[in-house]
Structure formats: C-alpha cells, structure tokens
Amino acid sequence: MLRVKYIIAPLILLFIFGGWGFFGHRKINRLAVFILPVDMITFYKANINYIEEASVNPDRRRLAVPGEAPRHYIDMDEYGKQLPFYWKEAQEKFGNDSLQAHGILPWHIYRVYFELKDAFVVRDPEKILRLSADIGHYIADAHVPLHTTKNYDGQLTDQVGIHGFWESRLPELFSNDYDLFTGKAVYLDNVQLAAWKAVGQSHLAVDSVLKLDKELSAKWGEKKFGYESKGKLTVKVFSESYSKAYNDLLQDMVEKQMRSAILMTGSVWYTAWVDAGQPDLKSLINYKPTEEELKKRQEELKKWKEEQKAKAREHETTN
C-alpha cells in the first residue's frame, strides 16, 4: 500500500503529505540537535544544516526507491492486538508480503538504530549524519497518529486531506506558539520498545483525530476552506480559523507529539553513540576517512560480530 498525494479539487493540490511535511521534519531534526550532550553537540551543530535539510530525504525516496514507502507507517488496526515486537517473529506469523503491505515503521527504526551505531563504531562521519537524519524522519513519522492506521488520510470516513491537515497545516500555522522544550536527551535501555511505545501512543489518538474533525466539519461545511497563494498558484487550504478551532479541540496534541518526537530523536542518536563506545565526535568534524580506512574498520566490525555470534552459539550448546 503506497501512500500517495491526493487532489481533492480540480487542479488544486491541497497537501502532499509524508509525515509532518517538510516543515515539521526539518524543525524536529533541528531541535533534536540542541538536546544532545556536550560530547555530541559540537559535531551535530557543525552539521546542523545538513541534519535539517536531509530530514526530508526519506520522503523524497518514497516514489523512487522500492520498499521505502512501508518504512513510514504501520497499520496497527490491520494487524490486530497479537502483533509481535520482534521482526523475525512477525515474519513467521504474517509473512513478508503482508508486513510490507501494512507497514514496517517500528521495526525499521530499530534497524536504522543498529546501522547508526555501526557508523559511530567505524567513525564514518558521512554515514553518521545520513543515518541520523533518516532515523529522525522515521521517529517523527511514528509520532503521527495517521501513520498508524489504514484510514491514513480519512479516505474511509470521507475526510480526505486530514493527514496533511494534522501534520503539516497545523504545525506551519501554530508551531511558533508551541512549547518544544524537552530537556536533555536520555539513554534508552531498549530502542525497539521505545519505537513501539511511540507507535502505540500515536495509535491511541487516531479516534480523536478523526472524530473531532468529523464533528467540527459537520458544523462548518465548506466554510472550513479558504484560498492562499503558493508561489504563482492559488491553492485551496483549510482556513486559519477552522485550523485554530480544530487545534483547540485537539488540546495541544500536535505540539505534544512534536515535542515527543524531538526528545526521542535526540535520545536515539545519544543511545547509538553510547552503545558504540562514545567515540570522539569532535575529531570527525573536519575529517574525511579514505575508502581504505573505512573498509578496514568495517571488516574489523564484521569480524567482531561474527565472533560474538559464535560465542553465543557456543554458550547455547553448553547450557
């Protein structure tokens, strides 16, 4: 199932959505930099423009890279309550085709965490930055309620356009008034469970997101729409007054979800760095390793992982 853009009026594009829109993703990644500890923040601040801009790269890949789209969502209502947290168990129960059809977001967050940790281990600054930006995007998606349901744009309840309304229009209009202070990044004992917690909490909000819009829309009718200039185009949008009324009914939901996404993003970066042995990041600011250096380190890391697997198997057979 590929989430695609909707055109809800002739030749008028209301929203192209992809998780918080470009505005939200950039803001979440940027603010996550400032909650990092002193041993990390210098490196990330030196590259903050990249971290911010590259936050939208996963959305840019969605239509071009096979297998990218399911990484952005998970249809919790399609899977039911007996959904295994662990990828291998989920594959055995549902099969890969079904998982790809209904989304793999929390599992993919965990996978990218391991890739980021390995990038820290081999001290590859380019890969560290790329994966940091990517995982920030997926974590942000996990905090959007409509990324956790098969009714992802209200298409099943005659509410087409609500996806971009919630995650793009509201932050663009009101985020300057949001309190996005989160405190410092924290170490996560289990990144996989943290990803599932984020998805679970988002899914609990789906009913409210849809129900409140449905009730408000019934009162406003076509008055909920307005027109704005976007470059040379005049586009149909949810009006500011309707947006404010909906935002008020949500009782700061968008603000809270954005704040939670910022904290989790910085915390996953921090956790991956700690789990990699806390390498010196300041030395990587102006450092570009050669292909030979990186290849050697990657081979060393691969050898070490194989040794750890062998020890684990040996332990299992002797107990």
C-alpha positions as CSV (number, residue, x, y, z in Angstrom):
1,M,0.0,0.0,0.0
2,L,1.7,3.2,-1.1
3,R,0.7,6.4,0.5
4,V,0.3,8.9,-2.3
5,K,-0.8,12.5,-2.8
6,Y,-4.5,13.4,-3.0
7,I,-6.0,16.1,-5.2
8,I,-9.3,17.0,-3.6
9,A,-10.4,19.7,-6.0
10,P,-9.9,20.0,-9.8
11,L,-6.3,21.1,-10.5
12,I,-5.9,22.2,-6.8
13,L,-3.4,20.4,-4.7
14,L,-4.4,20.6,-1.0
15,F,-1.4,18.8,0.5
16,I,1.4,16.4,-0.4
17,F,2.0,14.5,2.8
18,G,4.8,12.4,4.1
19,G,4.9,12.7,7.9
20,W,4.9,16.2,9.3
21,G,5.5,17.7,5.9
22,F,8.9,19.2,5.1
23,F,8.4,22.0,7.6
24,G,7.8,19.7,10.6
25,H,10.5,17.2,9.8
26,R,13.2,19.9,9.5
27,K,12.1,21.5,12.7
28,I,12.1,18.2,14.6
29,N,15.6,17.2,13.5
30,R,17.0,20.7,14.0
31,L,15.7,21.0,17.6
32,A,16.9,17.5,18.4
33,V,20.5,18.7,17.9
34,F,20.2,21.1,20.9
35,I,19.3,18.4,23.4
36,L,22.5,16.4,22.9
37,P,25.2,16.2,25.5
38,V,28.3,18.3,25.2
39,D,30.4,15.5,23.7
40,M,28.0,15.2,20.8
41,I,26.5,18.6,20.2
42,T,29.6,20.2,18.7
43,F,29.7,17.7,15.8
44,Y,25.9,17.9,15.2
45,K,25.8,21.7,15.4
46,A,28.6,21.9,12.8
47,N,26.4,19.9,10.5
48,I,23.0,21.2,11.6
49,N,22.1,22.5,8.1
50,Y,22.6,19.0,6.7
51,I,20.7,17.3,9.6
52,E,17.8,19.7,9.0
53,E,17.7,19.5,5.2
54,A,18.3,15.7,4.9
55,S,15.4,15.1,7.3
56,V,13.1,15.0,4.3
57,N,15.2,12.7,2.2
58,P,13.2,9.6,3.1
59,D,10.1,11.2,1.7
60,R,12.0,12.2,-1.5
61,R,12.8,8.5,-1.9
62,R,9.3,7.1,-1.4
63,L,8.3,7.0,-5.0
64,A,11.7,6.2,-6.4
65,V,13.1,3.5,-4.1
66,P,11.4,0.1,-3.9
67,G,10.5,-0.8,-0.4
68,E,10.8,2.7,1.0
69,A,7.1,3.5,1.4
70,P,6.3,0.9,4.1
71,R,9.1,2.2,6.3
72,H,7.0,5.3,7.0
73,Y,3.8,3.7,8.6
74,I,2.2,0.7,10.2
75,D,-1.5,-0.2,10.0
76,M,-2.0,-1.2,13.6
77,D,-5.7,-1.7,13.1
78,E,-4.9,-4.2,10.3
79,Y,-2.6,-6.3,12.4
80,G,-4.7,-6.7,15.5
81,K,-3.5,-7.0,19.1
82,Q,-1.3,-10.0,18.6
83,L,1.5,-8.2,16.8
84,P,5.0,-9.5,17.7
85,F,7.5,-6.8,18.6
86,Y,10.4,-8.7,17.0
87,W,10.9,-8.8,13.3
88,K,11.6,-12.5,12.9
89,E,8.5,-13.5,14.9
90,A,6.4,-11.0,12.8
91,Q,7.7,-12.5,9.6
92,E,6.9,-16.0,10.8
93,K,3.3,-15.0,11.8
94,F,2.3,-12.7,8.9
95,G,4.8,-13.2,6.1
96,N,6.9,-10.6,4.5
97,D,4.3,-9.6,1.8
98,S,1.7,-8.8,4.4
99,L,4.2,-6.8,6.5
100,Q,5.3,-4.8,3.5
101,A,1.7,-4.1,2.6
102,H,0.7,-2.8,6.0
103,G,3.9,-1.1,7.1
104,I,7.1,-1.8,9.0
105,L,7.8,1.5,10.7
106,P,8.8,0.5,14.3
107,W,10.9,-2.4,13.0
108,H,12.7,-0.1,10.6
109,I,13.5,2.4,13.3
110,Y,15.3,-0.4,15.2
111,R,17.2,-1.5,12.1
112,V,18.4,2.1,11.4
113,Y,19.5,2.4,15.0
114,F,21.9,-0.5,14.6
115,E,23.2,1.0,11.3
116,L,23.8,4.3,13.1
117,K,25.6,2.6,16.0
118,D,27.9,0.8,13.5
119,A,28.6,4.1,11.7
120,F,29.7,5.5,15.1
121,V,31.9,2.4,15.7
122,V,33.7,2.8,12.3
123,R,33.9,6.6,12.7
124,D,32.3,7.4,9.3
125,P,31.0,11.0,9.6
126,E,29.1,11.0,6.3
127,K,27.2,7.8,7.3
128,I,26.6,9.1,10.9
129,L,24.9,12.2,9.5
130,R,22.9,10.5,6.8
131,L,21.5,7.9,9.2
132,S,20.9,10.4,12.0
133,A,18.8,12.5,9.6
134,D,17.0,9.4,8.3
135,I,16.1,7.9,11.7
136,G,14.9,11.3,12.8
137,H,12.4,11.2,9.9
138,Y,11.1,7.8,10.8
139,I,10.8,8.6,14.5
140,A,8.9,11.7,13.6
141,D,6.5,9.6,11.4
142,A,6.0,7.3,14.4
143,H,4.5,10.2,16.3
144,V,1.9,11.0,13.7
145,P,-1.4,9.1,14.6
146,L,-2.4,8.8,10.9
147,H,0.8,6.9,10.2
148,T,-0.6,4.1,12.4
149,T,-3.9,3.3,10.7
150,K,-5.2,2.0,7.3
151,N,-7.5,5.1,7.3
152,Y,-4.4,7.2,6.9
153,D,-6.0,10.1,5.1
154,G,-9.6,9.8,6.2
155,Q,-10.3,8.1,2.9
156,L,-12.5,5.5,4.6
157,T,-14.6,8.2,6.5
158,D,-15.0,10.9,3.9
159,Q,-12.2,13.0,5.4
160,V,-9.7,13.1,2.6
161,G,-7.0,15.7,3.3
162,I,-6.9,15.3,7.1
163,H,-3.4,13.7,7.0
164,G,-1.7,16.8,5.7
165,F,-4.0,19.0,7.7
166,W,-2.9,17.4,11.0
167,E,0.8,17.0,10.3
168,S,1.6,19.9,8.0
169,R,-1.0,22.7,8.2
170,L,-1.3,22.9,12.0
171,P,2.4,23.0,12.7
172,E,3.0,25.5,10.0
173,L,0.3,27.8,11.4
174,F,0.9,27.4,15.1
175,S,4.3,25.9,15.9
176,N,5.7,29.3,16.8
177,D,3.4,29.2,19.8
178,Y,4.4,25.6,20.7
179,D,6.5,24.8,23.8
180,L,9.0,22.5,22.3
181,F,11.4,22.4,25.2
182,T,12.1,18.7,26.1
183,G,15.1,18.7,28.4
184,K,18.2,16.7,27.6
185,A,18.4,13.5,25.5
186,V,18.3,10.4,27.6
187,Y,19.7,6.9,27.2
188,L,17.2,4.4,26.1
189,D,17.5,0.9,27.5
190,N,15.6,-0.6,24.6
191,V,15.2,1.3,21.4
192,Q,12.9,-1.3,19.9
193,L,10.4,-1.0,22.7
194,A,10.7,2.8,22.6
195,A,9.7,2.7,18.9
196,W,6.7,0.5,19.7
197,K,5.7,2.8,22.6
198,A,5.7,5.8,20.3
199,V,3.6,4.0,17.7
200,G,1.2,2.7,20.3
201,Q,0.6,6.1,21.9
202,S,0.1,7.6,18.4
203,H,-2.4,5.0,17.5
204,L,-4.4,5.7,20.7
205,A,-5.0,9.2,19.3
206,V,-6.4,8.1,15.9
207,D,-10.0,8.1,17.1
208,S,-9.8,11.6,18.5
209,V,-8.0,12.9,15.4
210,L,-10.8,11.7,13.1
211,K,-13.8,12.1,15.4
212,L,-13.1,15.8,16.3
213,D,-12.5,16.8,12.7
214,K,-15.7,15.0,11.7
215,E,-17.8,16.8,14.3
216,L,-16.2,20.2,13.5
217,S,-16.5,19.7,9.8
218,A,-20.2,19.0,10.1
219,K,-20.7,22.4,11.7
220,W,-18.5,24.4,9.4
221,G,-19.2,22.8,6.0
222,E,-17.5,24.4,3.1
223,K,-16.6,27.4,5.3
224,K,-13.7,25.4,6.6
225,F,-11.8,26.0,3.4
226,G,-10.0,29.1,2.2
227,Y,-7.6,30.1,-0.6
228,E,-3.9,31.1,-0.3
229,S,-1.2,32.0,-2.8
230,K,1.7,29.4,-3.0
231,G,4.1,31.0,-5.4
232,K,2.2,31.5,-8.6
233,L,-0.6,29.2,-7.6
234,T,-3.8,29.8,-5.7
235,V,-4.5,26.8,-3.6
236,K,-7.4,25.5,-1.6
237,V,-6.5,25.0,2.1
238,F,-8.1,24.6,5.5
239,S,-8.7,28.1,6.6
240,E,-6.8,29.6,9.6
241,S,-10.0,30.0,11.6
242,Y,-11.0,26.3,11.1
243,S,-7.5,25.2,11.7
244,K,-7.4,27.1,15.0
245,A,-10.8,25.6,16.1
246,Y,-9.5,22.1,15.3
247,N,-6.2,22.7,17.0
248,D,-8.0,23.9,20.1
249,L,-10.2,20.8,20.2
250,L,-7.1,18.6,19.9
251,Q,-5.8,20.2,23.2
252,D,-2.2,20.6,22.2
253,M,-1.9,17.1,20.7
254,V,0.2,18.2,17.7
255,E,2.5,20.2,20.0
256,K,2.9,17.2,22.4
257,Q,3.6,14.7,19.6
258,M,6.2,17.0,18.0
259,R,7.9,17.5,21.4
260,S,8.0,13.8,22.0
261,A,9.5,13.2,18.5
262,I,12.2,15.7,19.2
263,L,13.1,14.0,22.5
264,M,13.1,10.5,21.1
265,T,15.2,11.6,18.1
266,G,17.9,13.1,20.2
267,S,17.8,10.2,22.6
268,V,18.2,7.6,19.9
269,W,21.2,9.5,18.5
270,Y,22.6,9.6,22.0
271,T,21.9,5.9,22.7
272,A,23.5,4.8,19.5
273,W,26.6,6.8,20.3
274,V,26.9,5.4,23.8
275,D,26.3,1.9,22.6
276,A,29.1,2.4,20.1
277,G,31.6,3.2,22.9
278,Q,31.2,7.0,22.8
279,P,33.7,7.8,20.0
280,D,35.3,11.3,19.9
281,L,33.0,13.2,17.5
282,K,34.9,16.5,17.6
283,S,37.7,14.8,15.8
284,L,35.2,13.9,12.9
285,I,34.1,17.5,12.2
286,N,36.7,18.1,9.5
287,Y,37.7,14.5,9.0
288,K,37.1,12.6,5.8
289,P,38.3,9.0,6.1
290,T,39.6,7.2,3.0
291,E,37.7,4.3,1.5
292,E,40.6,2.0,2.6
293,E,40.3,3.2,6.2
294,L,36.6,2.6,6.3
295,K,36.8,-0.7,4.6
296,K,39.3,-1.9,7.1
297,R,37.2,-0.7,10.1
298,Q,34.1,-2.3,8.6
299,E,35.9,-5.6,8.1
300,E,37.0,-5.4,11.8
301,L,33.5,-4.7,12.9
302,K,32.1,-7.6,10.8
303,K,34.8,-10.0,12.3
304,W,33.9,-8.9,15.8
305,K,30.2,-9.5,15.2
306,E,30.9,-13.0,13.8
307,E,33.0,-13.8,16.9
308,Q,30.2,-12.6,19.2
309,K,27.7,-14.8,17.3
310,A,30.0,-17.8,17.6
311,K,30.4,-17.3,21.3
312,A,26.6,-17.0,21.7
313,R,26.1,-20.3,19.9
314,E,28.8,-22.0,21.9
315,H,27.1,-20.8,25.1
316,E,23.7,-22.1,24.0
317,T,25.1,-25.6,23.2
318,T,26.9,-25.8,26.6
319,N,24.0,-24.9,28.8
